[in-house]
Amino acid sequence: MLAKVTRHVAAFLKKEDGPTAVEYAVMLALIIVVCIAAITTLGQSASQVFSNVELHTAGS
């Protein structure tokens, strides 16, 4: 029975499906972090632009 379990564990460790899935998950997480950072930066910049436009058009 121990030999059978050992064979199954060895076969599981030899498969490359698990590491590939982990690599894709890490890449996806990095892409999400970059997107959130870009959206946050652009959002703050756009907010400042709209505030400036509002201040300059309010006097007209």
C-alpha positions in Angstrom: 0.0 0.0 0.0 2.8 2.4 0.8 4.4 1.8 -2.6 1.1 2.6 -4.3 0.8 5.9 -2.4 4.4 6.7 -3.2 3.7 6.1 -6.9 0.7 8.4 -6.8 2.6 11.1 -5.0 5.5 10.8 -7.5 3.1 11.0 -10.4 1.4 14.0 -8.9 4.7 15.8 -8.4 5.8 15.1 -12.0 2.7 16.6 -13.5 3.3 20.2 -14.7 -0.4 21.2 -14.6 -0.1 22.5 -11.0 2.9 24.8 -11.5 1.5 26.1 -14.7 -1.8 27.1 -13.0 0.2 28.8 -10.2 2.3 30.7 -12.7 -0.9 31.9 -14.5 -2.4 32.9 -11.1 0.7 34.9 -10.2 0.7 36.7 -13.6 -3.0 37.5 -13.3 -2.4 38.9 -9.8 0.4 41.1 -11.1 -1.7 42.4 -14.0 -4.5 43.2 -11.6 -2.2 45.1 -9.3 -0.8 47.1 -12.3 -4.3 47.9 -13.5 -5.5 49.1 -10.1 -2.4 51.3 -9.7 -3.0 52.8 -13.2 -6.7 53.4 -12.6 -5.9 55.0 -9.2 -3.3 57.3 -10.7 -5.4 58.3 -13.7 -8.5 58.8 -11.5 -6.7 61.2 -9.3 -5.3 63.1 -12.3 -8.7 63.3 -13.9 -10.2 64.5 -10.7 -7.7 67.4 -10.6 -8.4 68.3 -14.2 -12.2 68.4 -13.6 -11.7 70.5 -10.5 -9.6 73.0 -12.5 -12.2 73.1 -15.2 -14.9 73.6 -12.7 -13.0 76.5 -11.0 -12.3 78.2 -14.3 -15.8 77.9 -15.7 -17.5 78.9 -12.4 -16.3 82.5 -12.8 -17.7 82.9 -16.3 
